[in-house]
Amino acid sequence: MKVATHTAQRFLALQNGEHVNGAFMLIWLKYGMTLADDEQRRAKAHSLVKEFAQEFKSRNGSITCRELLGCDISTSEGMRLAEENELFTTRCPKFVRDAAEIIEQILL
């Protein structure tokens, strides 16, 4: 149920970067609901997801891949721009590091 709950949330936010979705999944796996009516755990998970998103935004300006990279990699044109400008090797490593640092602070 924990992953299923997170999966539903994830489909509502498909434009997030994978580093953000990965952090959300970790939060839901640790704090997500184990019973359908476990409102307290759901509220805790939602609170931590919001905390993560706010901290990531404060460091990087956004949580969406399109805004972070400045192009829409779900299109062939956007992917071409990202590859030509080496965005996956120049920008993404910082986003992954930031996500890892933030999730470590939240989960420990």
C-alpha positions in Angstrom: 0.0 0.0 0.0 2.9 2.4 0.7 4.2 2.3 -2.8 0.7 2.3 -4.3 -0.1 5.4 -2.4 3.1 7.1 -3.6 2.5 5.9 -7.2 -0.8 7.6 -7.3 0.8 10.8 -6.1 3.6 10.4 -8.6 1.3 10.3 -11.6 -0.1 13.6 -10.5 3.4 15.1 -10.8 4.9 13.5 -13.8 6.9 16.7 -14.7 9.1 16.4 -11.6 12.7 15.4 -12.0 13.4 11.8 -11.3 15.7 12.8 -8.4 12.6 14.5 -6.8 10.3 11.5 -7.5 12.9 9.2 -6.0 13.0 11.3 -2.8 9.2 11.3 -2.7 9.2 7.5 -3.1 11.7 7.1 -0.2 9.5 9.3 2.0 6.4 7.2 1.1 8.2 3.9 1.7 9.3 5.0 5.2 6.2 7.0 6.3 3.4 6.0 3.9 0.2 4.4 5.0 0.1 0.7 5.8 -3.6 0.7 6.3 -6.2 2.4 4.2 -7.5 4.5 7.1 -4.1 5.4 8.5 -4.6 9.2 8.3 -1.8 10.0 10.7 0.9 8.3 8.6 -0.5 9.8 5.4 -0.3 13.3 6.9 3.3 12.7 8.1 4.3 11.6 4.6 2.6 14.6 2.9 4.3 16.9 5.4 7.7 15.5 4.6 7.1 15.6 0.8 6.2 19.2 1.2 9.3 19.9 3.3 11.5 18.2 0.7 9.9 20.1 -2.1 10.3 23.5 -0.4 14.0 22.9 0.5 14.8 21.7 -3.0 13.0 24.7 -4.5 14.9 27.1 -2.2 18.2 25.6 -3.5 17.3 25.2 -7.2 14.3 27.4 -7.9 11.9 24.6 -8.9 11.3 20.8 -8.7 10.1 20.4 -12.3 12.6 19.0 -14.8 11.5 21.4 -17.5 12.2 24.4 -15.3 15.4 23.0 -13.9 16.9 22.3 -17.3 15.2 25.1 -19.2 13.8 22.7 -21.8 11.2 20.0 -22.1 13.0 16.7 -22.5 9.7 14.9 -23.1 9.9 16.3 -26.6 12.5 15.4 -29.3 13.5 19.1 -29.6 13.9 19.5 -25.8 16.0 16.3 -25.6 18.2 17.5 -28.4 18.8 20.8 -26.6 19.6 19.0 -23.4 22.0 16.7 -25.0 23.7 19.4 -27.1 24.1 21.6 -24.1 25.3 18.7 -21.9 22.6 19.5 -19.3 22.6 15.9 -18.0 26.2 16.1 -17.1 26.5 19.8 -16.1 23.3 20.4 -14.2 21.8 17.1 -13.1 24.6 16.0 -10.8 23.9 19.1 -8.6 20.2 18.3 -8.5 20.9 14.7 -7.5 23.4 15.8 -4.8 20.9 18.3 -3.4 18.1 15.7 -3.4 20.3 13.2 -1.6 21.4 15.8 1.1 17.8 16.9 1.7 16.4 13.4 1.9 19.2 12.3 4.3 18.3 15.2 6.6 14.6 14.4 6.5 14.8 10.6 6.9 17.5 10.5 9.6 
